[in-house]
Amino acid sequence: MPRVAFCLLLAGTAPAFAQGQDAPARAFAQARFDEARAGFEAVTARSDVSVEELALAHRYLASLALLFEDDRAAAEHAEAALALSASQEVPEGSPDGTRALLARAATGRGDRRLELALTLPERIAAGAPLLVRAHLTDGASLLAGEIELRCELPRVSPVETRGGGGSVEIRIDTSAAQGGDHVRCLARARSPGGALLRTTRAQGVVGVPIVDRGHTTASSGGGHAWIWIGAGAAVAVAGVVVGVLAASSARDIVVGSVEVEGF
């Protein structure tokens, strides 16, 4: 039995849904809660809703879960709403407790929102297998849909994959790659209903390892230094190539200068 005694019902609400998707909000405002819940669940199953519309639907579903005394579902919908949007706007007609529920979810999350991370190695070597990974961070269980990942590299057929579980990865054969080639990757995260949640792009450059000819000014391990043209910054000064590569840790930072004939 819904907790209707705790509701303040206000007719004529104007939710921020696209035309044709506001019927469940009207049902909610008119205390037709079963109809409203079914309607908002249908909204979350659609592929043509925006992130804000999806967040609003989850806030309504959090309120409805409280009405139907399902505290676990209420918390899950509140978490999904806050993963998508910082808004804690309480739908008009919500039961007592909705505002506190959203506030608790916001406090636990802070300013973190759902993100789609796309990782490429700091150094991409021609001929070596290239692993690219896309994964969700700071998400919510109700938002775990499908991730699409596609990467392109000159002279190599595009590689793509898709899958659930919050993470996908692909391996690219770089045997045909040449120094200076750009690896361009695009990842998309979708809701269980197929709505686009996040898009992330990243690119890397295949490096050209140049053997030191004895003019190294600094290296990470003594002996020969490897300068990765394109992976970091490269400039030519009086026939000398100076490269700087900033990687993930201090021991990976290589600063060197190499004379290159015919450069």
C-alpha positions in Angstrom: 0.0 0.0 0.0 1.6 3.3 -1.0 2.3 5.9 1.7 -0.3 8.3 0.2 -0.8 10.0 3.6 2.6 11.6 3.3 2.1 13.0 -0.2 1.3 16.6 -1.1 -0.3 16.2 -4.5 0.0 19.2 -6.8 -1.7 19.0 -10.2 -0.4 20.8 -13.2 3.3 19.9 -12.7 5.5 20.7 -15.7 8.4 18.1 -15.6 11.3 18.5 -18.0 10.4 15.6 -20.3 10.2 15.7 -24.0 6.8 15.9 -25.5 5.0 12.5 -25.3 7.0 11.4 -22.3 5.3 13.4 -19.5 2.3 11.1 -19.0 3.9 9.3 -16.0 4.5 12.7 -14.3 0.8 13.6 -14.7 -0.1 10.2 -13.3 2.2 10.8 -10.3 0.7 14.2 -9.7 -2.8 12.7 -9.8 -1.8 9.9 -7.3 -2.1 7.1 -9.9 1.1 5.6 -8.6 1.1 2.2 -10.2 0.6 3.9 -13.6 3.4 6.4 -12.8 5.9 3.8 -11.8 5.2 1.8 -14.9 5.5 4.9 -17.0 8.9 6.0 -15.5 10.3 2.5 -15.8 9.4 2.7 -19.5 11.2 6.0 -19.7 14.4 4.4 -18.4 14.1 1.7 -21.0 14.0 4.1 -23.9 17.0 5.0 -26.0 15.8 8.5 -27.1 15.9 10.2 -23.7 18.6 12.7 -22.6 20.8 12.3 -19.5 18.7 15.0 -17.7 15.5 13.2 -18.5 16.9 9.9 -17.3 18.1 11.5 -14.1 14.6 13.0 -13.5 12.9 9.7 -14.2 15.2 8.1 -11.5 14.3 10.8 -9.0 10.6 10.1 -9.6 11.2 6.3 -9.2 13.1 7.0 -6.0 10.0 8.8 -4.7 7.7 6.1 -5.9 9.9 3.4 -4.2 9.5 5.3 -0.9 5.7 5.4 -1.5 5.7 1.6 -2.0 8.0 1.1 1.1 10.9 -0.3 -0.9 13.8 1.5 0.7 16.4 -0.5 -1.2 15.0 0.5 -4.6 14.6 4.1 -3.5 18.3 4.2 -2.6 19.3 2.6 -5.9 17.3 5.1 -8.0 18.6 8.0 -5.9 22.1 6.9 -6.6 21.4 6.6 -10.3 19.9 10.0 -10.4 22.9 11.6 -8.7 25.4 9.7 -10.8 23.9 11.4 -13.9 23.1 14.9 -12.5 24.0 17.0 -9.5 20.3 18.1 -9.2 18.5 17.2 -6.0 15.3 18.7 -7.2 12.4 16.8 -5.5 9.5 16.0 -7.8 6.4 17.8 -6.8 4.1 15.5 -4.9 6.9 13.4 -3.4 6.6 11.8 0.0 8.4 13.0 3.1 11.8 11.5 3.0 12.6 12.1 -0.6 14.6 15.2 0.0 16.6 13.5 2.7 17.2 10.4 0.5 18.6 12.5 -2.3 20.7 14.5 0.1 22.3 11.3 1.5 23.1 10.1 -1.9 24.6 13.5 -2.8 26.7 13.5 0.4 28.1 10.0 -0.3 28.9 10.9 -3.9 30.2 14.4 -3.4 30.9 16.1 -6.8 31.6 12.8 -8.6 29.4 11.9 -11.5 29.4 9.0 -13.9 32.4 9.1 -16.2 33.7 7.0 -19.1 37.4 6.6 -18.9 39.4 5.7 -22.0 43.0 4.7 -21.4 45.9 4.5 -23.9 49.5 3.6 -23.0 51.8 6.5 -22.5 54.1 5.1 -25.1 52.8 3.3 -28.3 55.5 1.3 -30.0 55.1 0.3 -33.7 54.9 -3.5 -33.9 53.9 -4.0 -30.3 50.3 -5.1 -29.3 48.3 -2.0 -28.2 45.7 -2.5 -25.5 43.0 0.1 -25.2 40.4 0.0 -22.4 37.2 1.9 -21.7 35.5 1.6 -18.4 32.9 3.4 -16.2 33.8 5.1 -13.0 31.5 6.5 -10.3 28.5 4.8 -11.8 25.5 3.2 -10.3 24.1 -0.4 -10.7 21.0 0.8 -12.5 23.1 2.5 -15.2 25.3 -0.4 -16.1 24.4 -0.8 -19.8 26.6 -1.3 -22.8 30.0 0.3 -23.7 31.0 0.7 -27.3 34.7 1.1 -28.2 36.2 1.8 -31.6 39.8 2.6 -32.6 41.3 3.5 -35.9 44.9 3.5 -37.0 46.3 4.1 -40.5 46.9 1.0 -42.6 45.0 -1.1 -40.0 41.3 -2.1 -40.2 39.2 -0.3 -37.6 38.8 -2.4 -34.4 35.7 -2.2 -32.4 33.9 -4.0 -29.6 31.0 -3.6 -27.3 29.9 -5.2 -24.1 28.4 -4.8 -20.6 29.9 -5.2 -17.2 31.2 -1.6 -17.0 34.4 -2.3 -19.0 35.6 -3.3 -22.4 39.0 -3.5 -24.1 40.5 -4.2 -27.5 43.9 -5.2 -28.7 45.3 -3.6 -31.9 47.9 -5.1 -34.1 50.3 -2.2 -34.8 52.7 -4.2 -37.0 51.8 -2.1 -40.0 51.9 1.2 -38.1 54.6 3.8 -38.8 56.1 6.4 -36.5 53.8 9.5 -36.3 50.6 7.6 -37.0 47.7 8.6 -34.8 45.6 6.1 -33.0 42.1 7.6 -32.5 39.6 6.0 -30.2 36.0 6.7 -29.5 34.0 5.2 -26.6 30.3 5.5 -25.8 28.4 4.4 -22.7 24.7 3.6 -22.8 22.1 3.0 -20.3 20.4 -0.4 -20.1 17.7 1.1 -22.3 20.2 2.3 -24.9 20.3 6.0 -24.0 23.6 7.7 -24.6 25.1 8.6 -21.3 28.7 9.6 -22.0 31.1 9.9 -25.0 34.8 10.0 -24.6 37.5 10.4 -27.3 41.3 9.9 -27.0 44.2 9.7 -29.3 47.8 8.6 -29.1 50.8 8.8 -31.5 52.9 5.8 -32.5 56.5 6.7 -31.4 59.7 6.4 -33.4 62.5 4.9 -31.3 65.8 6.6 -32.3 69.0 5.0 -31.1 71.3 7.4 -29.2 74.6 8.2 -30.8 76.4 9.3 -27.7 74.8 12.7 -27.3 72.4 11.8 -24.5 72.1 14.6 -21.9 69.9 12.5 -19.6 68.2 9.1 -19.6 66.1 7.0 -17.3 68.6 4.2 -16.8 71.9 5.2 -18.3 73.3 4.1 -21.6 71.0 4.5 -24.6 68.0 6.9 -24.5 64.9 6.4 -26.6 63.2 9.5 -27.9 59.5 9.1 -28.9 58.7 11.5 -31.6 55.0 12.4 -31.4 54.4 10.7 -28.0 55.8 13.7 -26.3 57.1 17.0 -27.7 59.8 17.1 -30.3 61.7 20.1 -31.8 64.7 20.3 -34.1 67.4 22.7 -33.2 70.4 23.0 -35.5 70.0 19.4 -36.7 69.5 18.0 -33.2 66.2 16.4 -32.2 65.3 17.1 -28.6 62.4 15.1 -27.2 60.6 15.2 -23.9 58.3 12.4 -22.8 56.3 12.8 -19.6 54.9 9.4 -18.5 53.1 8.2 -15.4 56.1 8.0 -13.1 59.4 9.9 -12.6 61.5 6.9 -13.8 59.7 6.9 -17.1 60.6 10.5 -17.9 63.2 10.6 -20.6 65.0 13.8 -21.7 67.6 13.4 -24.3 69.1 14.9 -27.5 70.1 12.9 -30.5 71.8 13.9 -33.7 69.8 12.5 -36.6 71.3 12.5 -40.1 69.2 14.0 -42.8 66.6 15.4 -40.4 
